Amino acid sequence: MSELEQAKQQADRLADDLLIGAPAIAAELGCSERQVYYFVETKKLPIGKFGKNLIASRAKLRRATNALTS
């Protein structure tokens, strides 16, 4: 397997894109945990629930915030 293929496999790992929990999402967004819960309640950003945990994709959050600010 070439270095390029290995790099692509690593970049495609779900774990590298997944944020689990309000603290992790807040750190990624640069906001408070309370604001994360507000975003969930108002459906302003693509944040979901998995059991008791909030989950979000870094890529989807980036696209959503770019759309909001453009």
C-alpha distance (Angstrom), angle and dihedral (degrees) to the residues before:
residue distance angle dihedral
M1 . . .
S2 3.79 . .
E3 3.79 124.2 .
L4 3.81 89.7 -111.4
E5 3.81 92.1 55.5
Q6 3.81 91.1 47.8
A7 3.80 91.1 50.6
K8 3.80 91.2 49.6
Q9 3.81 92.0 50.4
Q10 3.78 90.8 51.2
A11 3.82 91.6 47.9
D12 3.80 90.7 50.2
R13 3.80 95.1 55.2
L14 3.79 110.1 121.0
A15 3.80 91.2 -143.6
D16 3.80 89.7 63.1
D17 3.81 91.4 56.9
L18 3.80 100.7 36.2
L19 3.79 123.2 96.8
I20 3.80 115.8 -164.8
G21 3.80 122.1 -164.2
A22 3.78 135.3 13.3
P23 3.83 93.3 -88.5
A24 3.82 92.5 56.6
I25 3.81 92.7 45.3
A26 3.81 91.7 46.8
A27 3.81 91.2 50.5
E28 3.81 90.8 50.8
L29 3.81 92.6 48.8
G30 3.80 95.5 39.9
C31 3.79 93.4 -124.9
S32 3.80 139.3 106.6
E33 3.78 125.2 -80.5
R34 3.80 88.6 -115.6
Q35 3.78 89.7 58.2
V36 3.82 89.2 52.1
Y37 3.81 89.5 55.5
Y38 3.80 89.1 48.7
F39 3.81 89.9 53.2
V40 3.81 88.9 51.6
E41 3.81 93.6 48.3
T42 3.80 93.7 47.9
K43 3.83 95.2 37.1
K44 3.79 89.8 -130.3
L45 3.82 92.2 140.3
P46 3.82 133.0 30.6
I47 3.79 98.7 -99.2
G48 3.79 119.8 141.8
K49 3.76 139.5 -175.4
F50 3.78 126.5 -113.5
G51 3.75 107.2 -175.1
K52 3.79 105.9 -51.8
N53 3.80 93.4 -22.8
L54 3.77 129.0 90.1
I55 3.79 113.9 -132.6
A56 3.78 133.6 -169.0
S57 3.77 140.3 170.0
R58 3.79 116.5 -121.2
A59 3.81 90.1 -144.0
K60 3.81 94.2 50.6
L61 3.81 92.2 46.0
R62 3.81 89.6 51.2
R63 3.81 92.3 50.2
A64 3.82 92.1 46.5
T65 3.80 94.9 48.9
N66 3.82 90.6 45.7
A67 3.81 89.5 52.9
L68 3.81 90.9 49.6
T69 3.80 93.5 50.6
S70 3.79 99.8 42.0
